[in-house]
Amino acid sequence: MNTGGTEVRVQVTVAANAARGVRTVTVVAPAGESSSTPGPNNQLTLSDGLAIFDFPSVLVGVQLGTPTPAPPSVDALVASSAVGVVRGTPPPTEQGNTVLAQLIGVTVSGASGSASQTLLASAPLVGATRGPVTLRVEPAAWIPGQTGVLIVRGSVLPAGSTVQLLPASAVTLNGLPTVDADGAAIRQSMTVSAATTLKTLSVNVLKPDGTAVPSAAPASEPLFLWLSPGLPAVASLETIVARQGDKVDLLIRGTNLGDALRVTSDPNSGIDFAPDFTVNAAGTELRIQFSVRDDAPLGARVFRVVSRLGASSATATPANTFTVFPAELPEVVSLEPILARQGDTVNLVIRGTNLDGALQVTAEPASGIELAPTFTVNAAGTELRIQIVVRSDAPLGARVIRVFTRFGGSSANASPANTFTVFPRI
């Protein structure tokens, strides 16, 4: 309870099998209790979700006759206008009957003669409207101490409605709100407390009678204001270069990273960020994995951190720039041994660079040489070991030994470093 005795907060648990419907709330104090007479200020409703009054929509089609009146316990229910094609006056029918729509897309009114002579008008929204609802808030993210205009978008919002933010102590509402003439939005000037440490504020629109307008916002974007200390800023990238085809565990250091939604690359071609990442409690370090595609364009990119409030700077600086270099081809610098006789089986050691990721080893020309289908490469990518069988009828002479990775193969030009020679058996 607050010190003025005007607010009391209590936690309520609703059993899963609790009967749905309206409850009257009373407050009991030593001096007595509040009124138990039901009214808009002391009632709450238990429902299955945000749509308090839920019932199937009418058939989508052409409504013939007068729509069935809405139940008195809900806001006005209006059946969808004709969806499809209506030509002239519909034939008499029993009240409330529906027939299947014809082609969905146009409503033809005042029809006479052929369809080409009729007046066409765009079809209205398919479905039914069910009184006022709220949809979303703009802007969705605020900074403590910020003053601005909060816009709650909705439908059929009543004139005289007000905006409620909870906890109320975190904001100051500046003056009365205004409701758009078409009921599509309500606007409220407000200031967020500079001292608040809250992360979210819930938003409600209250009708003139004090009851809340139901929210139709999707579950993924509830009607909240998100409070952030400021825009994210990138101070450094721990890894600033990588080759095409690399996978990188990236550490981003900066400020206000705690509210991050995603990390982006500008330009973004060739960089695939993992959907998940971690941020430390101080919001100063973000860790994320990404892959550089084999065909990623070369050059610099700006890495940006995006939050609900906005994104870190798009201006390239040494702090936020990452560069893609070309993948390096394997290179053979020596063979051991460098010769064998017809009929020999030898264990060949290939020394070089960028041998990691090797997919294939070949001898050119290949006649008479059988290379084992499997081989081993050390962790540094500097040694590859493979078995070679020289057939007894192998043509004599030199072969170029080549190593291939997904980026290509080592040189095909013969040199002392990559040449293996077959001698006759004596």
C-alpha positions, 0 to 999 in steps of 0.5 A, a space after each residue: 500500500 502506498 503512503 497516501 492510502 490510495 493504492 494497494 497492490 496484491 498478487 492474485 493467482 487464478 486457478 486453471 479451472 476457475 469459472 470464467 466471468 465477472 468478479 467484484 473486488 472489495 477491500 477490507 480495512 479496520 474501519 470497514 470495507 469498500 462497496 460490494 455493489 458491482 460497478 466499473 471501478 471494482 470489477 474484473 473479468 476472468 477469461 480465456 485470453 485477451 479477447 474477453 468476448 470470443 465467438 465464431 465469425 459469421 460466414 465469409 460471403 454475401 450477407 442477405 437480409 439484416 444481420 443478427 443483432 449482437 449479444 447485449 453483453 458485448 460491443 457492437 458486432 457488425 457482420 462483414 460487408 459483401 465479400 465477392 460480387 453483388 449485382 443489383 438487389 439480392 433476391 428475398 431471403 430469410 433474415 440472417 441467411 448467408 450464401 457462399 461468396 462469388 469471386 472474392 475481391 470486388 463489390 459491385 454496387 448499383 448494378 444494371 446490365 452487364 458487369 462491365 457497365 457496373 461501378 466497382 469499389 474495393 472490398 472492405 476487410 474480410 471478417 468482423 469488427 467487435 468494438 474497440 481494440 488496441 494494436 501496438 504502441 509507437 515508439 516502443 522503446 524509451 530512454 529514462 528521462 525522455 519526454 515525447 508523445 506516446 501513440 497507441 494504435 488501435 481500432 474504434 477507440 472511443 473519444 474521451 479514452 485515457 492512457 494508463 501506464 503501469 507502474 504509474 510512478 515511472 512516468 508523468 503524463 503531461 496533459 490530457 490525451 487526444 483520440 483521432 477522429 477515426 478512433 485509430 489512435 490515441 496520443 499522450 504526451 509523457 515523460 519517463 522518470 530519469 531515476 527508473 530502473 525498470 525495463 518495461 512498462 505495461 500500457 492500457 487504454 481506458 474507456 471513459 467508463 474506466 474499463 480497459 480496451 482489450 488488446 489485439 496485439 500479437 503475443 510476440 509484441 505485447 503492449 509494453 514500453 521497453 526502457 533502455 539506457 540508450 542506443 547500443 554502441 560498439 567499442 571494439 571487435 575482438 576478431 576483425 578479419 576472416 577468410 571466406 569459408 571461416 566460422 568465427 566466435 565473435 566478441 563485441 565490446 561496447 555499451 548498452 548491449 543488454 537490450 540487443 535483438 540481433 547483430 547485422 552486417 552492412 553490407 550483409 552479403 556473405 555473412 550469416 549470424 547465428 540466431 542466438 547470442 549472449 550478453 553479460 549482465 553489465 551490457 558491455 560484452 556480446 558473444 555471437 558466432 557467424 559464418 563467412 560464406 565461401 562466396 562472400 564478397 571481399 572487403 570491409 563491413 560494419 557490424 552493428 548491434 540492433 535494439 528496440 531503441 535503434 542500432 549502433 552507428 553505421 559509420 565505419 570506424 576501426 572499432 566496428 569494421 570487419 574485413 573478409 579476405 580471400 580464402 588461401 589455396 593449398 600450397 605444396 612445399 615438399 614431398 617425402 619421398 620424392 621417388 618410388 619404383 614400379 610396384 612400390 607402396 609408399 607412405 607419402 608426406 606432403 608438407 605445405 600451407 593451407 592443407 587443412 580442409 583437404 578434400 582430395 590428393 591427385 597425381 598428374 598424370 594419374 596413370 599407374 598411380 593409386 592414391 588411398 581414399 583417406 588421409 590425415 592432416 595435422 591441426 596446423 594444416 602443414 602436413 598431409 600423410 597419404 599412402 600411394 601404390 605404384 602399379 607394376 605397369 605404371 609409366 615411368 617419369 614425373 608426376 605433379 602431386 596436387 592437394 585440393 580444398 573447397 577453394 581450389 587446388 595447389 599449383 599444377 606447374 611442376 617444380 622440385 617441391 611437388 614432383 614425384 617420380 616413378 623409376 623402373 624396378 631393376 
